[in-house]
Amino acid sequence: MKNKHSKFRLLPGITLVCVTSFPSSVLANNFYEFSVYEGSGSEYDVASYGNTIYYGGGTSVYSIDVAVADMSKKDEPRYLADGITANPNYQTRLFSNSQSYNLSGAPSRLRAASVGEMWVDANYIYTGASNESIYAFNKTTGSYVSSASKIYSSGLPYASADWGSPLSFLSYGGGKWWAGGENQSVYSSIDGSNWNFEFNSIPTLGGSHLDGLEWVNGNIWLSDMTSNYMMRWGFGDNPETLATETGWTQWNIFDYTEELGGAAKAVEGMGFGALGHFWAGSGSAIYEVGGGDIGQYTDNTIPEPATLLLLGSGLLGMVAIRRRKFKH
C-alpha cells in the first residue's frame, strides 16, 4: 500500500486523517445488512438527513426516524462470523415519527417512483423533474420553492422516458451536484443547471443496471439494482494501489449477504447518512447496509466546506472571547 491512512486536505492548515475503526466482533463480509423497515409500501428513491430517512417517489414522500441505544456499537452486525450465532453487541433499530409529504406546485412533472431519487438538506427535499431540472420543496409544507431549485441549462442528454434519465440518481457533495442514470453514466454540476460528464462505470456487478448513487467522503458510491455489490469510485491516484491512476477509476468493490426480509431485494434508490450507513429501497422495504470493511471509507464523514468555515469561525470566536477575558 502506498499509504495506510486516507488523508484529506480541505482548507489551508486543516488536515483530517481517517483512522480505520472496526467493530469488536469478527468480520464475516465486506459489509453488513443491519435492519429492514417496511413502511407505506412505496419504498423507493431513498435519501437521508441526520437520522431521518426519506423515501417514496414522484409527489408522494415519506420519512421515518431511526435510532439505536448505543451509537458506539452501531456497526455491530446481527451475527458473528459463523453467520448463526447472535451478536450480543448488536443494536436493535428503533423506528419512530413517521411522516408524509405531498410535493406540490412544481412547474413540470416530477420523475416517477424508482427513477427519481431525492437529496435532502436542512430545509429542502430535492428531486429530478422531467425537464432534467432539480426542483426544491419545503420540508415542512411540501411546497415548490423556485429560489432553491436548479433549472436545467446544459450538459445532460435528454430522456423523454423516466427510466434512463440522467437524473434518476441525485446526490450532493464536494461543492457539486452529482447525477446518474441506469445506463451507468455519472455527471457533475457546480450550479445544478450546467452539467459535465464525469465517467461511465464498469458493469462488473453482475446485475441488470445501476440504481443508486451517493457522494460520501470524496468518493462516488454506486450500487447495482439486482446484485449485492457496491462500488467505490475515486478521482486521481488510489492511495491503496501500487499503480498510479489518473482520472476516474473504480477503487473498491464490496459485497454483503442478505440476512433479513428474504433474499434478492432490489435497489431502487440509495441514500447515505442515518447511523452512518447506506439505506436502500427495494420497492417494498428499506434496508440498512454498511460497517465492516466499507466502514473505514464512510466513517468520520468529511464536513462540507461551509460546515468547516462555520466551525472555524466558531473556534476563532471562542479564542477572541477568551483573549478579551484575559485583557480585563
N, C-alpha and C positions, 0 to 999 in steps of 0.2 A: 504493500500500500504506500502511496505517495505521502499520505498524511493521515494520521489516526483520528484527527478531530476535524470537524467541519467548521471553518472559521468564516465569519461574515463581517465585512467592514461596511458599516451603514452610514456613519457620519464621521467627520474628522475627529479623531480622539476617542471614538466609541467602537469597541470591538466585542462581539458576542461569540463565545465558544460554546457549542452544543455538546455536552458530555453525555455519552450513552448511559441510559438507565433502564435496567431490565427488572421485571417482577421477580419475586423470590422463588416461584415455582419453576420447574424445568420447562424450557420452551419446547413445544412439540411441532409448531408450524411457524411459517414466516409471520403470520398474524392471525388474529382470532375473531370469531363471531361471539359477541358478548350478550346481546339481547335482541329480542324481536318485539315490535309494538304493532298491534293491529288496531287501526283507528276507524276512519269513516268509510273505508272501502275504496278510497281513491288515493292510494299511497304512491304517488308519482312525484317527480321533479323536486327532490328534497333539497332543502337549504338549512342553514343553521346560523343562529346568532346567540352568543353566550351559551347557556344551557337550554335553549329553546330550539325545537326542531320544527321547521315549516315544510309543508308538503301539500300536494293537490295537483292543480293543473288548470290552465285557462283562467277563468274568472273566479273559480272556487278554490280557496286556500284555507288550510287548517294549521294549527300549531299545537304542540304539546311540550311541557317542560319535563326535564329528566334530571334526576339527582341520585347520588349514592351516599351512604353513611360515612364512608372514609375515602376521600379523594386520593389519598396516597396509595390506595390499593385498587384504583380504577382499572389498571392494566392486568389485574389478576384474571386468568382465564377460568372458565367454569370447571374444567377438568385438568388433572395433572398430565404428565407426559404419556401415560398409558391410554389416555382418552376415555377412561372408565371411572377412575377414582375422582370423586368430587373434590374440588379445591376448597379447603376451609376458609381461604382468604378472599374468595370470590365475593364481589359486592352486588347484591340484588339491586336492579334498577327500579327506581320509584318514579312512575309517570303521573303527572298531575296537570291541572289547569288547562284543560282542552279548550281551544278557541277556534272560531271560524271567521273567515273574512270573505266579503264579496268585492272583488276588484271591479270598480265601475268608472265610467267616464272616459275610457280610452278612445282616442280618435280613430284607431284602426284595430282590427281584430287581433286578439292575443293568440299565440301558438297554443295548440291543443295539449291536453294532458299527455305526458310521457315524451313530448318533444318540445317542451317549453320550460326548461329548468330555471329556477329562481336564484337570485342572490339577495341577501338581506343584510342591512346595517341597522344602526340605532334608530333610524327614522323611517326607512322606506323598504318596501318589497319591490325588487326589480325583476322584470321578466321580458322575454322577447316578443315582439309583435310581428304580424305577417309582412310588414314592410321593412323588416330587419332593424327596426329601432329598438332601443331598450326603454321601456316605459317604467316609471316610478309611481308607486302607490303608497299613500299614507298608511302606516302600520296600525293606526287606531281606527280610522274611518273606512279604509279601503278605497278612498277616492284618488283618482288620477291626479298627479302633480306635474304639471308641464315644466316648471322651473327645474326640477330634478331629473327629468327624462333626457335621454340621449337620442336625438333624432338622426337617423341614418343618413350618411352623406356619400361614402365611397369605400371600396375595398373588399366587399363581400359579394360572392356570387349569389344572384337572386334565385330563390327557391319558391316556386308557386305552391308546392305541396308542403305541409308541415314537416313530414318525415324527410330528412336530408337537409333541412335548413342549417346554415352555418351558425345559427343562434339556438340550436337545440340545447346546447350546454352553455352555462354562463358562470363566470367567476370574476373576482377582482383581487389584485394583489400586486405588490411591487410598483404601485403607481399606474397600473394599467388594467383595463378590462380584458378578459380572456374569453374566447368563444370557440365553439367547435360543433361538429356535426357527426352524424352516424358514419359518414364516409371517411373519417379519421383525419380530417384537416383541422388545424388549430390556427386561430387568428388572435391578434392583439390590437388594442387601441388605447391611446392615451386619453382621448376625449369621449370615447364611446360612440363616436359618429364616423370617424375616418379610421379604417382598419388596414392592417398589414398581415399578409400571410406569413406564418412562422414555420410550420413543418407539417408533414404527413406522418402520422405514427405508423409503426411497423405492425402489420396484422399478425402477431405471433401468439395471441392469447387463446386461440382455438375456438372462439365463439363466432357469432354471426356479424357483429358490428359494435362500434363503440357506443356507450350510453352513459357516460359520466366523466366530468372534467372538474378538477379543482386546483387552484393555486395555493400551495402550502409551503412555507419556509423556502421560498425561492425556486421551487420546482413545480412543474406541471404534472399532476397525477391523473391518469386515465384508467377507466375501468371498462371491461367488456360487458355486453348485455347478458350473455349466457354461459360464461365460464368464471370460475372463482379466482381470477387473477387481477392484479393491479400493477400498472407500470408507473415508474417514476422517470420523468424526462428532465434533463438539465441542459443549460446552455454553456458552452465552453468546455474547459478541461474537467473531467471527472476525477476528483481527488483520490478515488479508491481504485484506480486502474494504473497500470504501468504505461499504457499508451497515452498519447496526448491528443485529446479530442478537440474539435472545433465545431462551432455551430450547435444545433440541437441534436442530441443523441439520447438513446434510452439508457439510463444509468442503472436501473434495477427492475426486476420483475418479481412480484411476490404472489404467493398463493395462500389460501386458507381452506379449512374444512368446515362445511356447514354442520352445525350441531343442533340447531333449533328450527322448529317450524317446517320440517321436511327438507327436501333437497331440491336442487336445480332452481332456486329462486333467481328470477331475473334481476338485472339492474335497470331501473327506469328512472335515472337521475340520481345524483350523488351530491352530498354536501359534507362539509367538514366543520367541526368546532365543538359541539356539545361533548363534554367529558374528554375533549382532546382526541376524538375519534371520527372516523368516517361514518356517515349514515346513508344508506341506500334504500330506495323504494323499489318494491317488486311489483307494484300494482295492487297488491292486497295486504302488504305488510311493509313495515320499515325495520331494517335490521342494522345493527351497530357492529362495525369491524375496526380493528386497529391493534395496538400493542405489539408484543413480540418483536421480531426484527424490524418491522416497519416503524415501531415507536421511536427508534433512535433518530429518524428523519422527520418526525412530526411533533415530538415533544418539544417543549420550550419554543412555541411558535413565535417567530420574529414579529415584533410590532410593526405596524405601518409607520412610515416616516412621520406622519402627523402626530401619531401617538408618542413617538420618541421626542419630538420637539416639545410637546406638552410636558412630558416627563422632565426633559432637560430644563425647561423654563421654570417648572415647579421646584426642581432642586436648586436652581440659581436663586429663586425667590427665598427659599429657606436659608441659603447661605447669606443673602443680603440681610434678612431679618436678624440672623444670629450676629452678623457683624455690627448692625445697629445697636443691638442689646449690649455688646461689649464696649461700644463707644460711650454709652451713658454711664 
